[in-house]
């Protein structure tokens, strides 16, 4: 339940992003309904080269370093 509340509170943040500001309220709520809020530990891989693209990541806080191996 806590995650659902946190995701709903992200709507204003997504509205400020050019990729999502064209969505109407219903579309944005559908996107949030299928979203998952995930936290990653610093300096730990999020995804590795060659893995199938199963997810779309949006970094809300912090930064991600990309390394091509």
C-alpha positions, 0 to 999 in steps of 0.5 A: 500500500505504501508503494502505491501511495508513493507512486501516486505522489510521483504524478507531478514529477512526471508531469514536469518531464517532457516524455510524460507531460503530454499524457492526460490524467487517465493515461498517467494513472494507468502508467503509474498503476503498472509502475514499480518504485525500486531503490538501488544501492550505490555502486551496484549494477542496475542492468548489464550489457546483453540482458534483454530489455524488460524494463524502462528505468526513470531515475528520480534521484541520484545518478547512473553511470554507464559503462560499455564493456 
